[in-house]
Amino acid sequence: MILLCAVIIGLAAGLLRAQIGKRSYRPLVVNQWWLVFLAVIPQLFAFSIPATQSHFNSFWARIILISSQLILLLFIWFNRHELPILIVGAGLMLNLLVIAVNGGWMPMSPETLLKLRPNLAGESIFSGVRVGFGKDFLMNPSATHLWLLSDIFVLPAWFPYRVAFSLGDALVALGMIGVLYTQGSEKKVKEGKNDIQPNIKLE
Amino acid sequence: MKSLFNQVSSYVTRLDGTKIKFILMIVTLALFVIGAGAPDSGGGFIGR
């Protein structure tokens, strides 16, 4: 849920940009928006909603994660006309790649988990265990394929929320901020399905 | 409860195309980041 901060920051930045430029904010024309609902609602049931997440075993949770991210890639394809969306798509692709080559889970090392939860320092933390009902799976770096793309980054200690994230997550967040910030700019005068046409008549 | 329902339905009927597009964009993108990302706070891990 930390990635929702990217939506809030991008929206605030875009609205501010529009306000400074004395123009109205242009909502992005989202093509095939229903694909996102189709992809993410099963994920919410499998990973986020406490009442339902325990009903999904490991097999179905992995199937849902990979298939939903494939659908999200399809959504990116239908909305690929702006650079920030391509950055979001690159992040999603990196996450999907590392998840796919590691058995359907996002790998996290025991060392990273200890950074998030120092109170576990005295306990035995074994790899090969799912982290709660989330998308992460504890794996030693030596046993992780594409380790650099896994959840290896941790927010700084002064940040009030402790979370591990991947390079893909960072790109998704940066791209999303860019998508929403761009909508506060002037109207584009380009031919294209997604572009807003100017209110002028060319003789 | 009825008053709340009336307020919501009144608000919805007053929505124009731009506002609907705006709400749809925010909801879609918020759902997208939830689905595309895989950050983890480690909070669900139960030590042994």
gemmi code that builds the backbone of each chain (N, CA, C; Angstrom):
import gemmi

chains = {
    "A": [
        ("MET", (0.819, -1.219, 0.000), (0.000, 0.000, 0.000), (0.859, 1.279, 0.000)),
        ("ILE", (2.156, 1.111, 0.297), (3.049, 2.272, 0.315), (3.086, 2.946, -1.053)),
        ("LEU", (2.847, 2.158, -2.116), (2.897, 2.717, -3.469), (1.749, 3.684, -3.733)),
        ("LEU", (0.703, 3.635, -2.899), (-0.382, 4.617, -3.052), (0.138, 6.028, -2.795)),
        ("CYS", (1.230, 6.132, -2.038), (1.843, 7.452, -1.807), (2.269, 8.072, -3.135)),
        ("ALA", (2.698, 7.222, -4.080), (3.118, 7.741, -5.384), (1.935, 8.386, -6.107)),
        ("VAL", (0.762, 7.771, -5.980), (-0.442, 8.333, -6.612), (-0.772, 9.682, -5.972)),
        ("ILE", (-0.681, 9.738, -4.639), (-1.015, 10.984, -3.927), (-0.004, 12.081, -4.275)),
        ("ILE", (1.292, 11.727, -4.276), (2.335, 12.724, -4.585), (2.188, 13.206, -6.030)),
        ("GLY", (1.993, 12.271, -6.959), (1.863, 12.645, -8.371), (0.654, 13.521, -8.613)),
        ("LEU", (-0.445, 13.174, -7.966), (-1.667, 13.959, -8.138), (-1.489, 15.366, -7.568)),
        ("ALA", (-0.898, 15.438, -6.377), (-0.673, 16.753, -5.754), (0.246, 17.604, -6.634)),
        ("ALA", (1.301, 16.984, -7.161), (2.252, 17.717, -8.006), (1.575, 18.177, -9.304)),
        ("GLY", (0.765, 17.308, -9.889), (0.069, 17.665, -11.128), (-0.941, 18.780, -10.924)),
        ("LEU", (-1.694, 18.697, -9.811), (-2.689, 19.747, -9.521), (-1.994, 21.078, -9.265)),
        ("LEU", (-0.859, 21.019, -8.558), (-0.092, 22.244, -8.272), (0.445, 22.841, -9.577)),
        ("ARG", (0.932, 21.965, -10.451), (1.467, 22.423, -11.744), (0.371, 23.104, -12.563)),
        ("ALA", (-0.816, 22.498, -12.561), (-1.936, 23.092, -13.300), (-2.337, 24.423, -12.682)),
        ("GLN", (-2.323, 24.473, -11.345), (-2.709, 25.701, -10.621), (-1.731, 26.825, -10.944)),
        ("ILE", (-0.438, 26.528, -10.919), (0.587, 27.542, -11.212), (0.450, 28.027, -12.653)),
        ("GLY", (0.161, 27.105, -13.550), (0.005, 27.476, -14.955), (-1.366, 28.046, -15.288)),
        ("LYS", (-2.222, 28.172, -14.274), (-3.581, 28.711, -14.433), (-4.357, 27.978, -15.525)),
        ("ARG", (-4.328, 26.674, -15.460), (-5.109, 25.866, -16.389), (-5.752, 24.727, -15.590)),
        ("SER", (-6.674, 24.056, -16.235), (-7.338, 22.977, -15.511), (-6.559, 21.672, -15.677)),
        ("TYR", (-6.680, 20.833, -14.673), (-6.004, 19.532, -14.688), (-6.721, 18.627, -15.694)),
        ("ARG", (-5.934, 17.942, -16.535), (-6.529, 17.057, -17.548), (-6.519, 15.621, -17.059)),
        ("PRO", (-7.672, 15.060, -16.757), (-7.646, 13.641, -16.370), (-7.139, 12.795, -17.534)),
        ("LEU", (-6.283, 11.840, -17.213), (-5.755, 10.938, -18.235), (-6.887, 10.094, -18.811)),
        ("VAL", (-6.914, 9.988, -20.122), (-7.899, 9.095, -20.743), (-7.351, 7.668, -20.625)),
        ("VAL", (-7.988, 6.889, -19.767), (-7.481, 5.546, -19.484), (-8.189, 4.547, -20.393)),
        ("ASN", (-7.417, 3.936, -21.273), (-7.995, 2.932, -22.171), (-8.086, 1.585, -21.469)),
        ("GLN", (-9.145, 0.883, -21.717), (-9.344, -0.486, -21.182), (-9.135, -0.531, -19.664)),
        ("TRP", (-9.727, 0.438, -18.955), (-9.548, 0.529, -17.504), (-10.058, -0.716, -16.776)),
        ("TRP", (-11.009, -1.393, -17.386), (-11.596, -2.569, -16.736), (-10.561, -3.692, -16.547)),
        ("LEU", (-9.506, -3.670, -17.368), (-8.465, -4.692, -17.213), (-7.810, -4.612, -15.827)),
        ("VAL", (-7.658, -3.378, -15.327), (-7.033, -3.199, -14.008), (-7.927, -3.796, -12.920)),
        ("PHE", (-9.218, -3.553, -13.013), (-10.152, -4.123, -12.031), (-10.122, -5.658, -12.114)),
        ("LEU", (-10.138, -6.152, -13.334), (-10.099, -7.610, -13.545), (-8.832, -8.209, -12.935)),
        ("ALA", (-7.722, -7.494, -13.070), (-6.436, -8.015, -12.606), (-6.282, -7.910, -11.088)),
        ("VAL", (-6.708, -6.793, -10.532), (-6.320, -6.504, -9.148), (-7.333, -6.995, -8.110)),
        ("ILE", (-8.596, -7.081, -8.467), (-9.590, -7.517, -7.471), (-9.261, -8.923, -6.931)),
        ("PRO", (-8.908, -9.898, -7.780), (-8.501, -11.188, -7.207), (-7.279, -11.067, -6.284)),
        ("GLN", (-6.351, -10.177, -6.646), (-5.177, -9.957, -5.780), (-5.587, -9.439, -4.413)),
        ("LEU", (-6.560, -8.538, -4.394), (-7.009, -7.986, -3.106), (-7.544, -9.109, -2.222)),
        ("PHE", (-8.330, -10.003, -2.824), (-8.878, -11.123, -2.046), (-7.759, -12.063, -1.566)),
        ("ALA", (-6.758, -12.291, -2.420), (-5.721, -13.273, -2.096), (-4.645, -12.733, -1.153)),
        ("PHE", (-4.377, -11.420, -1.221), (-3.237, -10.888, -0.469), (-3.586, -9.811, 0.563)),
        ("SER", (-4.660, -9.081, 0.344), (-4.873, -7.884, 1.163), (-6.001, -7.995, 2.175)),
        ("ILE", (-7.073, -8.685, 1.838), (-8.244, -8.700, 2.727), (-8.081, -9.845, 3.742)),
        ("PRO", (-7.943, -9.508, 5.033), (-7.672, -10.548, 6.039), (-8.720, -11.660, 6.060)),
        ("ALA", (-9.961, -11.313, 5.798), (-11.025, -12.324, 5.887), (-10.940, -13.367, 4.777)),
        ("THR", (-10.282, -13.033, 3.671), (-10.277, -13.963, 2.533), (-8.895, -14.534, 2.210)),
        ("GLN", (-7.832, -13.863, 2.646), (-6.494, -14.260, 2.186), (-6.123, -15.681, 2.618)),
        ("SER", (-6.644, -16.123, 3.745), (-6.279, -17.466, 4.213), (-6.965, -18.563, 3.396)),
        ("HIS", (-7.958, -18.198, 2.592), (-8.660, -19.198, 1.770), (-7.903, -19.538, 0.485)),
        ("PHE", (-6.860, -18.765, 0.200), (-6.084, -19.021, -1.024), (-4.791, -19.734, -0.650)),
        ("ASN", (-4.642, -20.940, -1.126), (-3.395, -21.646, -0.818), (-2.257, -21.103, -1.687)),
        ("SER", (-1.072, -21.605, -1.418), (0.127, -21.105, -2.084), (0.005, -21.192, -3.610)),
        ("PHE", (-0.541, -22.293, -4.091), (-0.654, -22.499, -5.541), (-1.520, -21.410, -6.176)),
        ("TRP", (-2.713, -21.215, -5.617), (-3.629, -20.247, -6.225), (-3.142, -18.813, -6.049)),
        ("ALA", (-2.477, -18.549, -4.921), (-1.946, -17.192, -4.712), (-0.922, -16.858, -5.794)),
        ("ARG", (-0.085, -17.839, -6.140), (0.934, -17.593, -7.175), (0.306, -17.452, -8.555)),
        ("ILE", (-0.694, -18.283, -8.820), (-1.385, -18.187, -10.116), (-2.026, -16.807, -10.261)),
        ("ILE", (-2.677, -16.359, -9.194), (-3.348, -15.056, -9.232), (-2.336, -13.934, -9.425)),
        ("LEU", (-1.211, -14.023, -8.700), (-0.203, -12.959, -8.795), (0.351, -12.837, -10.222)),
        ("ILE", (0.753, -13.946, -10.796), (1.369, -13.890, -12.124), (0.341, -13.530, -13.193)),
        ("SER", (-0.842, -14.140, -13.131), (-1.830, -13.846, -14.181), (-2.300, -12.397, -14.087)),
        ("SER", (-2.436, -11.884, -12.877), (-2.905, -10.505, -12.764), (-1.842, -9.527, -13.268)),
        ("GLN", (-0.574, -9.848, -13.036), (0.465, -8.939, -13.534), (0.572, -9.013, -15.060)),
        ("LEU", (0.268, -10.169, -15.622), (0.227, -10.261, -17.094), (-0.915, -9.391, -17.655)),
        ("ILE", (-2.047, -9.416, -16.980), (-3.175, -8.579, -17.427), (-2.808, -7.094, -17.304)),
        ("LEU", (-2.092, -6.758, -16.226), (-1.672, -5.359, -16.060), (-0.704, -4.937, -17.164)),
        ("LEU", (0.128, -5.873, -17.616), (1.021, -5.562, -18.746), (0.208, -5.269, -20.012)),
        ("LEU", (-0.875, -6.019, -20.178), (-1.767, -5.786, -21.318), (-2.379, -4.378, -21.223)),
        ("PHE", (-2.741, -3.990, -20.008), (-3.274, -2.644, -19.777), (-2.245, -1.580, -20.170)),
        ("ILE", (-0.988, -1.814, -19.798), (0.074, -0.875, -20.167), (0.173, -0.779, -21.697)),
        ("TRP", (0.043, -1.906, -22.363), (0.133, -1.919, -23.826), (-0.946, -1.012, -24.442)),
        ("PHE", (-2.144, -1.061, -23.908), (-3.234, -0.239, -24.437), (-3.058, 1.246, -24.099)),
        ("ASN", (-2.177, 1.540, -23.137), (-1.996, 2.939, -22.708), (-0.540, 3.382, -22.848)),
        ("ARG", (0.138, 2.858, -23.862), (1.592, 3.012, -23.930), (2.044, 4.304, -24.588)),
        ("HIS", (1.152, 5.277, -24.751), (1.465, 6.426, -25.592), (2.281, 7.515, -24.912)),
        ("GLU", (2.528, 7.402, -23.612), (3.323, 8.435, -22.938), (4.495, 7.787, -22.197)),
        ("LEU", (5.607, 8.522, -22.143), (6.832, 7.991, -21.539), (6.644, 7.524, -20.091)),
        ("PRO", (5.990, 8.334, -19.229), (5.863, 7.861, -17.834), (5.138, 6.523, -17.731)),
        ("ILE", (4.189, 6.286, -18.617), (3.466, 5.001, -18.573), (4.403, 3.867, -18.969)),
        ("LEU", (5.329, 4.164, -19.882), (6.309, 3.141, -20.257), (7.247, 2.829, -19.089)),
        ("ILE", (7.560, 3.853, -18.279), (8.399, 3.628, -17.089), (7.651, 2.732, -16.095)),
        ("VAL", (6.357, 3.022, -15.914), (5.534, 2.171, -15.048), (5.547, 0.730, -15.577)),
        ("GLY", (5.406, 0.608, -16.902), (5.395, -0.719, -17.523), (6.721, -1.442, -17.347)),
        ("ALA", (7.829, -0.690, -17.424), (9.149, -1.302, -17.222), (9.262, -1.846, -15.795)),
        ("GLY", (8.781, -1.070, -14.821), (8.804, -1.519, -13.424), (7.983, -2.774, -13.232)),
        ("LEU", (6.792, -2.768, -13.819), (5.920, -3.941, -13.715), (6.585, -5.158, -14.347)),
        ("MET", (7.244, -4.940, -15.490), (7.875, -6.051, -16.188), (9.021, -6.638, -15.344)),
        ("LEU", (9.801, -5.762, -14.700), (10.892, -6.250, -13.845), (10.346, -7.071, -12.679)),
        ("ASN", (9.270, -6.572, -12.061), (8.661, -7.325, -10.955), (8.147, -8.676, -11.431)),
        ("LEU", (7.464, -8.663, -12.577), (6.910, -9.910, -13.116), (8.029, -10.898, -13.435)),
        ("LEU", (9.117, -10.372, -13.981), (10.244, -11.229, -14.361), (10.838, -11.935, -13.139)),
        ("VAL", (11.132, -11.159, -12.096), (11.772, -11.768, -10.917), (10.798, -12.700, -10.198)),
        ("ILE", (9.525, -12.364, -10.211), (8.522, -13.245, -9.595), (8.416, -14.545, -10.387)),
        ("ALA", (8.401, -14.427, -11.717), (8.221, -15.616, -12.565), (9.389, -16.598, -12.437)),
        ("VAL", (10.608, -16.062, -12.320), (11.760, -16.972, -12.262), (12.037, -17.487, -10.842)),
        ("ASN", (11.258, -17.011, -9.880), (11.450, -17.488, -8.507), (10.198, -18.185, -7.977)),
        ("GLY", (9.564, -18.912, -8.847), (8.465, -19.762, -8.412), (7.158, -19.055, -8.134)),
        ("GLY", (7.018, -17.806, -8.599), (5.742, -17.108, -8.414), (5.692, -16.208, -7.209)),
        ("TRP", (6.819, -16.012, -6.538), (6.873, -15.105, -5.379), (7.933, -14.040, -5.594)),
        ("MET", (7.770, -12.918, -4.902), (8.826, -11.904, -4.862), (9.803, -12.298, -3.752)),
        ("PRO", (11.074, -12.551, -4.097), (12.023, -12.980, -3.059), (12.416, -11.835, -2.116)),
        ("MET", (12.617, -12.214, -0.871), (13.166, -11.277, 0.130), (14.160, -12.073, 0.968)),
        ("SER", (15.310, -11.498, 1.241), (16.307, -12.240, 2.014), (16.003, -12.111, 3.509)),
        ("PRO", (16.439, -13.099, 4.312), (16.264, -12.992, 5.768), (16.926, -11.727, 6.331)),
        ("GLU", (18.037, -11.302, 5.721), (18.724, -10.082, 6.191), (17.827, -8.856, 6.001)),
        ("THR", (17.143, -8.813, 4.871), (16.239, -7.681, 4.628), (15.089, -7.701, 5.626)),
        ("LEU", (14.576, -8.895, 5.911), (13.487, -8.992, 6.892), (13.952, -8.487, 8.265)),
        ("LEU", (15.201, -8.799, 8.619), (15.725, -8.333, 9.910), (15.850, -6.811, 9.955)),
        ("LYS", (16.131, -6.214, 8.797), (16.185, -4.742, 8.757), (14.794, -4.156, 9.010)),
        ("LEU", (13.773, -4.863, 8.519), (12.404, -4.376, 8.705), (11.921, -4.624, 10.131)),
        ("ARG", (12.328, -5.759, 10.660), (11.841, -6.148, 11.996), (13.023, -6.564, 12.870)),
        ("PRO", (13.751, -5.582, 13.403), (14.929, -5.887, 14.220), (14.580, -6.709, 15.459)),
        ("ASN", (13.320, -6.682, 15.863), (12.912, -7.440, 17.062), (13.010, -8.955, 16.857)),
        ("LEU", (13.193, -9.380, 15.586), (13.312, -10.817, 15.313), (14.763, -11.298, 15.407)),
        ("ALA", (15.671, -10.397, 15.812), (17.101, -10.705, 15.748), (17.479, -11.977, 16.516)),
        ("GLY", (16.810, -12.233, 17.634), (17.172, -13.404, 18.427), (16.559, -14.696, 17.934)),
        ("GLU", (15.674, -14.601, 16.955), (14.937, -15.795, 16.529), (15.565, -16.408, 15.273)),
        ("SER", (15.249, -17.676, 15.056), (15.735, -18.339, 13.844), (14.822, -17.968, 12.680)),
        ("ILE", (15.420, -17.404, 11.670), (14.639, -17.050, 10.485), (15.117, -17.939, 9.343)),
        ("PHE", (14.254, -18.836, 8.927), (14.611, -19.768, 7.862), (14.127, -19.246, 6.523)),
        ("SER", (14.926, -19.511, 5.505), (14.433, -19.189, 4.168), (13.463, -20.295, 3.741)),
        ("GLY", (12.749, -20.045, 2.653), (11.763, -21.027, 2.196), (10.417, -20.886, 2.869)),
        ("VAL", (10.158, -19.685, 3.416), (8.889, -19.446, 4.106), (8.238, -18.206, 3.499)),
        ("ARG", (6.938, -18.264, 3.319), (6.223, -17.092, 2.816), (6.127, -16.054, 3.933)),
        ("VAL", (6.246, -14.784, 3.552), (6.145, -13.701, 4.541), (4.665, -13.390, 4.737)),
        ("GLY", (4.087, -13.989, 5.771), (2.659, -13.787, 6.048), (1.805, -14.224, 4.868)),
        ("PHE", (0.836, -13.376, 4.505), (-0.012, -13.674, 3.350), (0.320, -12.739, 2.183)),
        ("GLY", (1.531, -12.178, 2.211), (1.915, -11.227, 1.179), (2.472, -11.895, -0.069)),
        ("LYS", (3.085, -11.062, -0.920), (3.638, -11.560, -2.181), (5.082, -12.019, -2.026)),
        ("ASP", (5.656, -11.824, -0.843), (7.082, -12.106, -0.654), (7.331, -13.486, -0.065)),
        ("PHE", (8.533, -13.994, -0.387), (8.958, -15.321, 0.062), (10.403, -15.199, 0.512)),
        ("LEU", (10.699, -15.713, 1.694), (12.076, -15.603, 2.199), (12.999, -16.545, 1.437)),
        ("MET", (14.019, -15.973, 0.819), (14.986, -16.774, 0.061), (16.376, -16.207, 0.288)),
        ("ASN", (17.339, -17.092, 0.426), (18.728, -16.627, 0.533), (19.149, -16.023, -0.807)),
        ("PRO", (19.939, -14.954, -0.771), (20.370, -14.331, -2.029), (21.049, -15.308, -2.983)),
        ("SER", (21.808, -16.259, -2.425), (22.520, -17.211, -3.297), (21.550, -18.123, -4.045)),
        ("ALA", (20.353, -18.312, -3.492), (19.374, -19.200, -4.131), (18.352, -18.429, -4.946)),
        ("THR", (18.528, -17.101, -4.997), (17.542, -16.258, -5.682), (17.995, -15.956, -7.102)),
        ("HIS", (17.123, -16.203, -8.050), (17.408, -15.806, -9.428), (17.139, -14.305, -9.557)),
        ("LEU", (17.990, -13.615, -10.302), (17.859, -12.162, -10.519), (17.697, -11.420, -9.183)),
        ("TRP", (18.603, -11.715, -8.277), (18.516, -11.162, -6.917), (18.390, -9.631, -6.917)),
        ("LEU", (19.087, -8.991, -7.863), (19.066, -7.518, -7.903), (17.666, -6.955, -8.117)),
        ("LEU", (16.782, -7.759, -8.700), (15.425, -7.284, -8.979), (14.446, -7.625, -7.858)),
        ("SER", (14.938, -8.280, -6.806), (14.026, -8.676, -5.722), (13.891, -7.534, -4.706)),
        ("ASP", (13.165, -7.781, -3.629), (12.960, -6.742, -2.601), (14.235, -6.579, -1.774)),
        ("ILE", (15.167, -5.792, -2.287), (16.460, -5.630, -1.590), (16.608, -4.245, -0.966)),
        ("PHE", (15.738, -3.318, -1.349), (15.858, -1.953, -0.812), (14.929, -1.772, 0.384)),
        ("VAL", (15.402, -0.954, 1.327), (14.596, -0.662, 2.515), (14.566, 0.850, 2.691)),
        ("LEU", (13.398, 1.378, 3.045), (13.308, 2.822, 3.263), (14.200, 3.227, 4.429)),
        ("PRO", (14.727, 4.462, 4.429), (15.639, 4.875, 5.505), (14.973, 4.817, 6.888)),
        ("ALA", (15.825, 4.703, 7.891), (15.325, 4.481, 9.255), (14.449, 5.623, 9.756)),
        ("TRP", (14.704, 6.854, 9.241), (13.916, 7.990, 9.740), (12.493, 8.002, 9.178)),
        ("PHE", (12.272, 7.196, 8.128), (10.941, 7.159, 7.534), (10.000, 6.400, 8.477)),
        ("PRO", (8.797, 6.923, 8.704), (7.929, 6.302, 9.724), (7.416, 4.913, 9.368)),
        ("TYR", (7.527, 4.522, 8.113), (6.982, 3.220, 7.696), (8.118, 2.357, 7.159)),
        ("ARG", (8.285, 1.165, 7.719), (9.358, 0.274, 7.291), (8.837, -0.652, 6.203)),
        ("VAL", (9.501, -0.656, 5.065), (9.058, -1.523, 3.980), (10.238, -1.849, 3.067)),
        ("ALA", (10.230, -3.070, 2.533), (11.239, -3.464, 1.549), (10.605, -3.374, 0.168)),
        ("PHE", (11.404, -2.930, -0.797), (10.852, -2.786, -2.144), (11.921, -3.121, -3.175)),
        ("SER", (11.467, -3.311, -4.393), (12.364, -3.730, -5.478), (12.625, -2.562, -6.442)),
        ("LEU", (13.552, -2.790, -7.359), (13.796, -1.796, -8.414), (12.509, -1.585, -9.234)),
        ("GLY", (11.790, -2.666, -9.487), (10.526, -2.567, -10.214), (9.515, -1.697, -9.485)),
        ("ASP", (9.428, -1.858, -8.164), (8.512, -1.024, -7.371), (8.886, 0.448, -7.500)),
        ("ALA", (10.200, 0.725, -7.451), (10.666, 2.115, -7.548), (10.279, 2.716, -8.903)),
        ("LEU", (10.437, 1.924, -9.966), (10.072, 2.431, -11.298), (8.568, 2.645, -11.415)),
        ("VAL", (7.791, 1.735, -10.843), (6.321, 1.905, -10.858), (5.953, 3.213, -10.156)),
        ("ALA", (6.576, 3.457, -8.996), (6.261, 4.670, -8.236), (6.680, 5.930, -9.001)),
        ("LEU", (7.915, 5.926, -9.519), (8.403, 7.107, -10.245), (7.571, 7.366, -11.503)),
        ("GLY", (7.276, 6.296, -12.239), (6.464, 6.443, -13.450), (5.077, 6.962, -13.136)),
        ("MET", (4.494, 6.477, -12.036), (3.135, 6.911, -11.682), (3.115, 8.380, -11.289)),
        ("ILE", (4.152, 8.811, -10.570), (4.251, 10.243, -10.242), (4.332, 11.035, -11.548)),
        ("GLY", (5.131, 10.534, -12.490), (5.268, 11.208, -13.787), (3.961, 11.258, -14.561)),
        ("VAL", (3.222, 10.167, -14.548), (1.933, 10.113, -15.268), (0.999, 11.207, -14.742)),
        ("LEU", (0.877, 11.294, -13.433), (-0.080, 12.234, -12.849), (0.425, 13.673, -12.917)),
        ("TYR", (1.738, 13.837, -12.838), (2.318, 15.182, -12.952), (2.123, 15.730, -14.367)),
        ("THR", (2.291, 14.856, -15.361), (2.163, 15.268, -16.762), (0.775, 15.822, -17.073)),
        ("GLN", (-0.232, 15.321, -16.380), (-1.603, 15.762, -16.679), (-1.855, 17.207, -16.240)),
        ("GLY", (-0.929, 17.768, -15.506), (-1.066, 19.173, -15.120), (-0.431, 20.116, -16.123)),
        ("SER", (0.099, 19.557, -17.223), (0.777, 20.394, -18.220), (-0.230, 20.949, -19.218)),
        ("GLU", (0.290, 21.712, -20.166), (-0.590, 22.264, -21.198), (-1.100, 21.158, -22.104)),
        ("LYS", (-2.223, 21.434, -22.756), (-2.774, 20.447, -23.680), (-1.806, 20.215, -24.811)),
        ("LYS", (-1.688, 18.940, -25.195), (-0.800, 18.619, -26.307), (-1.556, 18.764, -27.616)),
        ("VAL", (-0.847, 19.161, -28.649), (-1.463, 19.288, -29.963), (-0.831, 18.248, -30.852)),
        ("LYS", (-1.279, 17.024, -30.682), (-0.714, 15.916, -31.455), (-1.856, 15.043, -31.913)),
        ("GLU", (-1.655, 14.405, -33.025), (-2.678, 13.469, -33.465), (-2.452, 12.149, -32.771)),
        ("GLY", (-3.481, 11.592, -32.220), (-3.345, 10.316, -31.530), (-4.612, 10.016, -30.776)),
        ("LYS", (-4.828, 8.762, -30.501), (-6.059, 8.354, -29.862), (-6.213, 8.957, -28.476)),
        ("ASN", (-5.071, 9.100, -27.783), (-5.141, 9.536, -26.395), (-5.026, 11.040, -26.220)),
        ("ASP", (-4.693, 11.730, -27.261), (-4.375, 13.129, -27.096), (-5.609, 13.996, -27.252)),
        ("ILE", (-5.647, 15.023, -26.432), (-6.770, 15.940, -26.479), (-6.562, 16.885, -27.661)),
        ("GLN", (-7.547, 17.038, -28.460), (-7.414, 17.889, -29.636), (-7.580, 19.357, -29.255)),
        ("PRO", (-6.886, 20.251, -29.927), (-7.000, 21.662, -29.610), (-8.361, 22.205, -30.040)),
        ("ASN", (-8.794, 23.254, -29.348), (-10.094, 23.846, -29.671), (-9.950, 24.903, -30.750)),
        ("ILE", (-9.298, 24.602, -31.803), (-9.146, 25.542, -32.897), (-9.461, 24.845, -34.216)),
        ("LYS", (-9.914, 25.616, -35.170), (-10.207, 25.041, -36.480), (-9.106, 25.430, -37.438)),
        ("LEU", (-8.563, 24.470, -38.129), (-7.535, 24.753, -39.109), (-8.190, 24.871, -40.477)),
        ("GLU", (-8.030, 26.006, -41.103), (-8.666, 26.214, -42.420), (-7.878, 25.488, -43.515)),
    ],
    "B": [
        ("MET", (-29.560, 7.419, 7.454), (-29.043, 6.584, 6.377), (-29.624, 7.021, 5.024)),
        ("LYS", (-30.956, 7.302, 5.056), (-31.612, 7.712, 3.817), (-31.053, 9.054, 3.333)),
        ("SER", (-30.786, 9.919, 4.337), (-30.240, 11.232, 3.999), (-28.867, 11.086, 3.328)),
        ("LEU", (-28.060, 10.182, 3.880), (-26.726, 9.946, 3.310), (-26.855, 9.425, 1.876)),
        ("PHE", (-27.793, 8.483, 1.711), (-28.026, 7.930, 0.375), (-28.451, 9.034, -0.595)),
        ("ASN", (-29.341, 9.905, -0.120), (-29.800, 11.007, -0.982), (-28.654, 11.934, -1.356)),
        ("GLN", (-27.785, 12.186, -0.353), (-26.644, 13.070, -0.628), (-25.724, 12.459, -1.676)),
        ("VAL", (-25.452, 11.153, -1.505), (-24.550, 10.480, -2.446), (-25.170, 10.457, -3.840)),
        ("SER", (-26.449, 10.077, -3.928), (-27.083, 9.996, -5.251), (-27.173, 11.373, -5.889)),
        ("SER", (-27.407, 12.390, -5.062), (-27.453, 13.757, -5.589), (-26.094, 14.165, -6.154)),
        ("TYR", (-25.030, 13.787, -5.405), (-23.676, 14.109, -5.867), (-23.363, 13.391, -7.184)),
        ("VAL", (-23.740, 12.116, -7.232), (-23.437, 11.329, -8.421), (-24.157, 11.883, -9.648)),
        ("THR", (-25.414, 12.270, -9.473), (-26.164, 12.778, -10.637), (-25.613, 14.125, -11.106)),
        ("ARG", (-24.922, 14.834, -10.187), (-24.349, 16.132, -10.597), (-22.971, 15.998, -11.235)),
        ("LEU", (-22.418, 14.777, -11.242), (-21.079, 14.590, -11.816), (-21.103, 14.803, -13.325)),
        ("ASP", (-20.158, 15.576, -13.805), (-20.061, 15.704, -15.259), (-18.980, 14.757, -15.777)),
        ("GLY", (-18.796, 14.747, -17.092), (-17.872, 13.806, -17.711), (-16.451, 13.936, -17.204)),
        ("THR", (-16.013, 15.168, -16.996), (-14.630, 15.385, -16.566), (-14.396, 14.811, -15.170)),
        ("LYS", (-15.369, 15.050, -14.279), (-15.208, 14.544, -12.909), (-15.224, 13.024, -12.893)),
        ("ILE", (-16.083, 12.439, -13.714), (-16.144, 10.969, -13.776), (-14.814, 10.419, -14.297)),
        ("LYS", (-14.273, 11.077, -15.334), (-12.969, 10.645, -15.870), (-11.883, 10.759, -14.797)),
        ("PHE", (-11.945, 11.852, -14.025), (-10.959, 12.087, -12.977), (-11.029, 10.986, -11.910)),
        ("ILE", (-12.241, 10.698, -11.455), (-12.408, 9.663, -10.426), (-11.973, 8.298, -10.967)),
        ("LEU", (-12.355, 8.015, -12.206), (-11.983, 6.729, -12.820), (-10.466, 6.606, -12.937)),
        ("MET", (-9.817, 7.720, -13.320), (-8.356, 7.711, -13.453), (-7.703, 7.412, -12.097)),
        ("ILE", (-8.147, 8.105, -11.048), (-7.519, 7.926, -9.730), (-7.729, 6.496, -9.221)),
        ("VAL", (-8.962, 6.004, -9.331), (-9.249, 4.653, -8.822), (-8.450, 3.612, -9.617)),
        ("THR", (-8.416, 3.787, -10.942), (-7.699, 2.825, -11.789), (-6.208, 2.816, -11.468)),
        ("LEU", (-5.611, 3.997, -11.368), (-4.169, 4.062, -11.120), (-3.816, 3.576, -9.703)),
        ("ALA", (-4.699, 3.878, -8.740), (-4.453, 3.398, -7.371), (-4.487, 1.868, -7.339)),
        ("LEU", (-5.481, 1.289, -7.994), (-5.549, -0.173, -8.055), (-4.337, -0.739, -8.795)),
        ("PHE", (-3.929, -0.026, -9.838), (-2.797, -0.507, -10.635), (-1.539, -0.646, -9.782)),
        ("VAL", (-1.228, 0.395, -9.005), (0.015, 0.336, -8.217), (-0.052, -0.765, -7.155)),
        ("ILE", (-1.250, -1.004, -6.644), (-1.401, -2.099, -5.667), (-1.094, -3.437, -6.346)),
        ("GLY", (-1.575, -3.579, -7.579), (-1.391, -4.847, -8.281), (-0.005, -5.033, -8.864)),
        ("ALA", (0.601, -3.929, -9.317), (1.885, -4.029, -10.006), (3.063, -4.132, -9.040)),
        ("GLY", (2.927, -3.528, -7.880), (4.034, -3.498, -6.938), (4.053, -4.710, -6.023)),
        ("ALA", (5.222, -4.928, -5.422), (5.328, -6.028, -4.462), (6.192, -5.626, -3.274)),
        ("PRO", (5.932, -4.450, -2.701), (6.688, -4.106, -1.488), (6.137, -4.893, -0.306)),
        ("ASP", (6.945, -5.064, 0.721), (6.470, -5.826, 1.882), (7.067, -5.240, 3.159)),
        ("SER", (6.220, -5.072, 4.150), (6.693, -4.508, 5.415), (7.229, -5.598, 6.342)),
        ("GLY", (7.037, -6.852, 5.971), (7.490, -7.946, 6.826), (6.598, -8.162, 8.037)),
        ("GLY", (5.530, -7.390, 8.117), (4.648, -7.452, 9.286), (3.925, -8.776, 9.434)),
        ("GLY", (3.723, -9.474, 8.314), (2.991, -10.733, 8.388), (3.848, -11.910, 8.805)),
        ("PHE", (5.166, -11.683, 8.906), (6.045, -12.803, 9.246), (5.926, -13.142, 10.728)),
        ("ILE", (5.746, -14.428, 10.996), (5.659, -14.877, 12.381), (6.958, -15.615, 12.701)),
        ("GLY", (7.719, -15.077, 13.615), (8.995, -15.695, 13.987), (8.789, -17.039, 14.661)),
        ("ARG", (9.812, -17.893, 14.561), (9.695, -19.217, 15.179), (10.775, -19.400, 16.236)),
    ],
}
model = gemmi.Model(1)
for chain_id, residues in chains.items():
    chain = gemmi.Chain(chain_id)
    for i, (resn, *xyz) in enumerate(residues, 1):
        res = gemmi.Residue()
        res.name, res.seqid = resn, gemmi.SeqId(i, " ")
        for name, pos in zip(("N", "CA", "C"), xyz):
            atom = gemmi.Atom()
            atom.name, atom.element = name, gemmi.Element(name[0])
            atom.pos, atom.b_iso = gemmi.Position(*pos), 0.0
            res.add_atom(atom)
        chain.add_residue(res)
    model.add_chain(chain)
structure = gemmi.Structure()
structure.add_model(model)
structure.setup_entities()
